[in-house]
């Protein structure tokens, strides 16, 4: 990087905005779409804030042209979205041509505007039919995912060059099957660990299927959500707490994707589980498919402390995290209650560069929820989000200057949307969606800030 331009990003740096299908699409009963685990979970009383559902969400299913026009207006050249497995395969196995046709039209619409599409194949919306057959704890689900990946590649692969297999397997496995705060809402440590392995196996199988039909221009990777573990005291007990959290949350998913297998210390932490019945011969080789880049999703670090009782279960409820706790974050916080710590993003990206041996990274999710206010002139002056983006983009630059090969940044998210178990209470969007007034869209000031960054490929001085 040119030291005379310390705020400038490398030439060719990718700028994007992201969404996921279930959070924005709506249209849950149209064109043959099947139910997902999140449709079922949202219908259970008390699971979602105020009984919110994603039946309509942002109605992106009908309004995607309008939303893509907003991308053009903001000047975002790269759009990351997920394909809904139950829309494409309602039963998880059988093609629904109308569902796949929706994404075919989406891709053409993006390309006609000069926007590069980036496809994520799995962002948590497992077909309910497959959950009824065992879900991610069942090994067969990984093979069904590979079939689905090959099908989507067959239709969209002639125009889509950038593919993510699985988004945040940690959340799908441990929040869905361990703590139960996400769909399908199961609370079983054994099921959670089985789900985690099968999600990673699904990634590897999908990578093989995608590369089998790939063009030279296509790139493939995996998106992991990282939470660097922080401790106030540097002693043996606090280092042990950091090791446990980092092991399960970060390295457990990263290391097998890099070809190193599951971390031995994490396996030791979960030695009460029968791994020999879960990990079959050849699985680790399948998971370790070469990646063109690693997707990095980052929102906040985790502050950890040891417990006096080494066998006490963590208050975060995650399997195998005994003898330590995740403590309260420190201000300033987002409205989600997440700590704003851009320095941890720099440290993470530099650590990943070293730990992966220089594998290129792309920040595929980073953003913040705040309580936006529409002022009398109709403008949304979301200065807190603007500062958050500025600070975290500066953190990315700092990592690049320290030698990390970071090649892109995707803000989460384009639109305010259905924020999983918290319903519509958390607004992450560059664009406000008025859920009480016809889903009217309003571009926020943070989007204008982001547009200036993209236009100049640098931070404002």
N, C-alpha and C positions, 0 to 999 in steps of 0.2 A: 504494500500500500504506500502511496505517495505521502510522505510526512508533511508536505506542503498543503495537503488536502485532508486533514485529520477527520473530517466529518463526512467524507465521501465513501460510498460503498464500491466494491470491485465492479468492474465492467461486466455486464451480463448477469448481475445479481437479480434473482427472481422475486418479484413483489406480488403478493396475492391476498385474497380474502377467502375464508372458508365457511362451510355450513355442513350439516349432516341431514340426511333424508328425513328421518323420523321427526327431527326438531322443527322442520320448516314446511314439509310438503303438504300435509293434510291429505285429502282425497283418499282416505283409508279404505273406502269400499268401492272405488272406481276402477274400471278396466281390469277387473278380476283379481285385484290385489288380495293376498291372503293376510290373515292376522299375524302380527308379530308378538313376541313376548312382552314388548312394551305396551301394546294395545291391551293385552290381558292384564298386565300389572296395573296400568292406569285405571282400569275398571274396578279394582278392588278398593273398597272404602278405606280411607286413611293412608293410602300409599303415596298419593300425590297431593301436594299443597292445595287446599281448598277444592279438591276434587277435579282439578284441571285435567284435561285430556288433550291429545294431539290430533283429534279427529279433523280439525280444520287447521290448527297451528297458524302458519303465515300464509296458508293457501298458495304456496309456491307451485303446487301442481297445476293450478290454473293461471298463476300470475308470473311464471318464470320469465316471460319476455319483458315484463315491467322490471323485474329484479335485475335482469341482465343489462337493461338500459341504465339502471343505477350504477352498475359496475363501470359501464362506459363513461357515465357522467363523472364518477369519482376518478376515473383513470386507472383502474386496477387491471393489469394485463393478464392476470393468472387467477383462475378460479378453482378452488378445491372443493369438491362435493362428493357425497357418498351415494352409491347405488343401493336401493332398498331390495334386499334379497327377497322378501315376501311379495314385492311388486313384480319382480322378474320371475320368481318361482314360488307361487302361492303355497305349495306344500313342501318347499325346499328341494324338490326333485324335478318337477315338470315345468317346462317353459310356458310362460304366459306372454305371447308375442306382443300384446297391447302394452304390457308393462315395460318390456324391453324397448318398445317403440318410443315410449316417453323419453327415455334417456338418449335414444338416437336423435330425436328432435332437439333435445337440449344441447347436445354436442354441436349439432349443425348451427344452432342459434348462436352459441358462443363463438364459434369459428367465424361466422359471418360478421361478427363485431370485432374481430381481431383479438379475441380473448382466448388464451390457452387453457383448455380443460385439463384438470388433474382429478383422476378418479380414485376414490377409496372404495374398496369392495365391501368392507365390513365395519360399520359403526354402530354395533350393538343390537341391531334389529333382527334377531334370529327369528326365522319363521316358527310360529307357535307349533306347527305340525311336527317339526323336528324336536322341539322341546318336549312334546308329548311322548316322543320316542327316546327321551333321555337327555336331550340338549347337549351342551358342551362336555359334560362329564362322560358322555358316550363317544367312543372312538369313531364311530361311523360318521358323526357330524363333520369331522375334519375332511373326510373323503367327499361328502356331499358339497362342502365348501369348494373343494378343488374343481368339481364338476361345474359349479356355478361360476367360478372365476373363468374357466375356459369358455363358457357360453358368452359371458359379457365381453371377453377379449375377442371372440369371433365376430361380434357385431361392431364393437366400438374400436377395436384395435387398429383399424386402418386410419383412424383420425386422432386417437388419444395416445400420447407418448409417455405420459407420467402416471404411474400406477402405485397405489399403496394397497397392500394386501389387507392387513388388520390394523385397526386403530385402537390403541390402548387396551391390549389384552389383560393388563392388570385390572382395569375396572370391570371388564366383562366377566372375568373369573372371580375376583375376590369380593367385589361389591354386589355382583349378581348371585353368587353361590355361597359366599362366605358370610358377609355381614347382612345380606338381604335387603340393602337399601336401594338397590337397583334391580331391574327385572333380571331373572324371573322371581326374585325375592326368596331364594332358598338360603338356609343358614346351616351349612354343613362343611366343616373343614376339609373332609376327605373329598367331597364333591368339588370344592373350590380348587384344590390342588390338581385334581384330575382335569377339570375344565381348563386350568392354566396350561397344562401340557398339551391338551388337544387343540387349544387355540394356537399354540406355537407350531404344532404339527400341521395345522391347517395353513398357517403361513407358508411353511416349507413346501407343502403339496401344491399350494396355489402358485408359488414362485415357479415350480417346475412346469405347471400347466401353462402359465403365462409365457414363459420363455420358449416353450415348445412352438408357439405360434407367433413369436415376436419378430418385429422389424428391427433393423439395426438402430434406429433412432429412439427406440423405447427404453425407458428407465423404470426400475422396479425397486421398491423398498418397503420398510415396515415403520409404523409410527408408534413410538413408546412414550408414555407420560412419565417424566422424571420429577422426583422431588428430592433434592439434595438434603441430606440429614445434617442438622446443625445441633451443636451442644455448647452450653455455656462454660463447661469445665473440661479441661483436657486431662482426664485421668483414665485409668483402666476401665472403670465401670461405665463412664460416659462414652468412651470409645467403643465399648462392647454394645451399648445401646445404638450407637450410630451404625455399627457394623450390621446388626440385626435388621434395622430398618432399611438400610441401603441394599442389603442382600436380597430381601424379599421384594421390595418395591422396584428396585432399579436393575441390579445385576442378574436377578433370576430370569428376566426376559431378555436382557441384552446379551449375556454371555453365550447362551445356546445359539442365538442368531449369528454370533461371530464364530461359531465352530468350536467353542470351548466347553460345551456341555453345561449342565446346571452347576452352579457354584457349590463346591463341596461343603462350605460352611452352612449354606442354606439347607442342603440335604441333611446335614447333621442336626440343625435346628428342628427339622421335621422328621426325625428318625422314627417317630412313632407311626409314620405312614408307610404303607407297603408300596414303595416305588417300583419294585420289580414287576408288579402286576400292571403297572401303568405305562412305563417306558419300555417299548419293545425294541428288539434288535433292529438297528437301522434307523430308528426314529431321529437320533441326534444328527446323523448325517443328512437326513431329509430336511430337518429344521435349518441346518447350516448352509442353505443355498447362498451363493454370492449375491450381495446386494450392491446396487449402484450408489446408494446413499442411505443414511439413517434419518428417519423423521423424528424430530425432537418436539414434543409437546411440553411446554413449561408454563406454570402459573405461579407457583410458590414453593418455598422450601418447607421442610418439616422440622420442628424443634423437638428434640427427644431428651428424655431423662431416664436413668435407670430406676428400677423399683427395688425396695429392700428384699422383697420375696422374688427370687429368681424364677419361680414357677407361676407368678401371678400373670393373668391374661391382660394384654394391653387394652387400654380403653378404646382404641380404634377398632378393636374387634377383628383384626386380621389374623389368620391362622399362623401359628408358629412364632408370633411376636410376643413371646413371654418374657417377663422380667424387665420390660421397658414400657414407657408411655410416650405418646405424642402430646405435648403441652400446648398451651395457648399461643397463638401467633402474636407478633408485636406490630404496633402501628408504624406507619399508616396502613390501614386495611382497606380492601375493596368492600363493596356492600355484601359480597359473598362471605366476608370474614377472612379472606385470604391475605396473607402478609405480602406487602409490596417490597420485593428484595431483588432488584435488577442485578446486583452484584453476584447473586447466586446463579443467575443465568450465564454470566461470563464464566464463572468458575466451572459450571457444568459443561459448557461447550469446549472449554480448554481441556477439561478432564476427559471428555469423550474423544477428543482428537488424540490424546495420548493413549487412552485405554483401547481404542479401536485400531490403532496403528495408522491413523490418518484417514480413515473412512470419511468421505464428504458427508456433511450434515445439512439438513434444511429444517429450520424452525417452522413446523407445520401447524402449530397452534400456540398463540400467545395473545392474551387480551385480558380485559377486566370488566366486571359488572359494577355499575354505579347507578344511583337513583337519579336519572335524568329528569330535567324539568323543562317543559315547553314554555317559553316566555311569551309575553303578550304579542310580540312581533312574529311568533311562530318559530323562532329560532331555538335551537338546542345548543347552548354554550356549555358543552361537557368538558370543561377544563381539566377535571381530574383524569378523565380517560386520555385526553391529549397528553398530559404530563406522563401518565403511565406508559403510553406508547413511546414517547420521546426517550424516557429513561431506559426502557428495555431495548429500544433500537440502539441507543448508545452502548448498552451492554453487549449487544451483538457485535458492534464495531470494535469494542475493546477486545473481544475474543478473537476476532479476525486479525487485529493488530498483534495479538499474542501468538499467532500462528495457526489458529483453528481454521479449517477449510469449511466455512459456512457459506452456502450457496444460495440461500433464499429465506424469505420470511413471509409467513401467512398470518394475518391478523384474525383472531377469533372474536367476533364473527361478522359476516356481512350484515345480518339482520338480527334484531331482537327475536328471540325464539322460545320454544318450549325447553326449559332447562331441567329436563328429567324430573326427579322427585320434587324439585322446587317449583314446578309448573312455570308460570309466567311472571314470577316474582323477581327474576334476575335478568337485567338487560346488559348484554355484552355487545350489542350491535354498533356498527358504524352508522347504521340506518335504524331509526326508531320505527317500530310497528305498533300502531295504536290498536290494541286488542279490544278496546271498548268503542271504537269509532271506525268500523268498516275496514280494519287492517290498513289504514292509511299509512303510507311510508313518508318519513321525513329524514333527510340527510342531516347528520349531526356535524357540529364543528370539528370533531375528531376526524371525520372522514375528509374534511377539507385539509386538515393538517396532513393526513396520510397522503392525500393527492399531491401536496407540495413536495413531500419526501420522494415519492415515486417519480415525479416529473424531473427533479434534479438529481435523483439517485444519491441524495445526501441529506443529512440532517440540517435543519436551519441553524445557522451560526448564532 
